[in-house]
Amino acid sequence: MDQFSFLSDLKALLSEAVKKVPSIRYAQGVAGVGAAAAIVYTAFRGDARAAVLGTVITIGLMIVLLIFARLTQTKSKNVLYAGILGMWVILGLFLATAIGLWTSFFFGWPQLSFLESESPECLAGAKKRGEVSMAMDNFITEQCVLANHISKFVDSGQPDDWKSVNEKAKTYYIDVQALDQKISTDSDVHAALSSSNFINFRILLDEKQNVVTGWNLTNTTPPSDRKRFENAAEKLRDYATKARTETASLQTFTLPSCRKPARLPPVTTAACTKPN
């Protein structure tokens, strides 16, 4: 059975059912509302909120139509009074909605979130900004982990603990290169990082200033004077804590294609501290 014959048989079956049970005809109205919602959904580029709003308004208008239809046929005063009351309630809701939409559009109040859908360019830019923000947050976290590995080695002096420091330090250069590539995909973030507001984050990225190179953490032989390495760990934790504060400001950046600050994945803001 092909699609067209199936639809034809279904239509015939529905017509026959309506003849026997007249109330089934309201199923056709429900189907029509669903079709209208689907049209709205497509027109608004797949925005389900717009489809829901369109469906609610359509059902409201159907109720108004039904009330007027009943009022023209009824002779009962009770039904008449109930119909009039329902008509005024629905009319009041309609006027309140219309006024709210009008003032929201022209004056920005009330702020209706379903009318503030961003453009595809904004959503794509927000996704990229979120990926860059998370990559920066992960990099800072890794430096905090390295600092705590150093502190653990200072306390224990065990070769295995130094091996953990050594392995984590060796990934530093790879991490820096990967993060640089990620940041380069967002020109606004790349430009912002050159300002003095991100000096501690730049220190974590700078191979000349970073304690990874300054304290020779990539040497495979454990140092004999391990106590002095606690200074390196403290510096790393201090840089990481301040860098988190600096990069958290990226959460409030407004993308050029967006009307309001984009919602980005949450980043870590807690201080980098030495474990007990």
C-alpha positions, 0 to 999 in steps of 0.5 A: 500500500503506497502513501497516497492510498493509505491517506485516502483510506484514512480520510474515508474512515474518518469521514465515516466515523464522523457520520456515526459519532459527530463529536469525532469531528473535533479530531480534525480540528486538533489535527489542524492545530497540529499542522499549524504548529508544524508550519510555525515550527518550520517558519521559525527555523525549528524554534519549538518555543514559537511553535508552542506559543502559536499552538496556544494562541490558535487554541485560544482563538478556537475557544473564542470561535466556539463561544460565539457559535454557542451564543448564537444558538443558545436560549438558556440564560445560564449558558448565555451568562457563562458564555459572556463571562468566558468571552470577556475573560478571553478578551482580557487575556488577549488584550493583556498579551497584545499589550505585553508583546507591543511594549516588549518589542518597542520598549524592552519590557517585559523581557520575553525570552521566547522572542529573543532567539539568537541568529545562527551566527550568534549560536555558532560564535557562542559555541566556539567561544565556549570551546575556547573558554573551556580549553583555557579553563582546562589548561589552568587546572592542569597547571594547578595539578602540576603544582600539587604534584610538586608539593607532594614530591617535596613532602615525600621525596619519593622517585615516583612522585617526581616521575608524576611531576616529570610526566605532567611537566612534559605535557606542558609544551603540547598543551600550550601549542594546542591552546594557542591553536584553539585561541587563534580561532576566536579573534576577539579572545586572541586580541583581549589576551594581549591586554594587561588584564590577562598578565597571569594567564600569559605567564602560564603560557609563556615558556620563558617565564613559566616555572616549568622551564625555570625550575627544570621540571622536565629533568628525569633525575629527582633533585636532591634539594627538593625543599626549594621546589615548593616555591615553584609550586606556590608560584604556579598556584598563585598564577593559576588562581589569578588566571582563573579570575582573569579568564572568568571575565570572558563569560561576560563578553558580547559577541558581535553577532549576538544581542546579549552576552552568550551563555557559556559553559561555567568555568572554575573560579575557585582558588588553586590551593595545596591539598591537605 
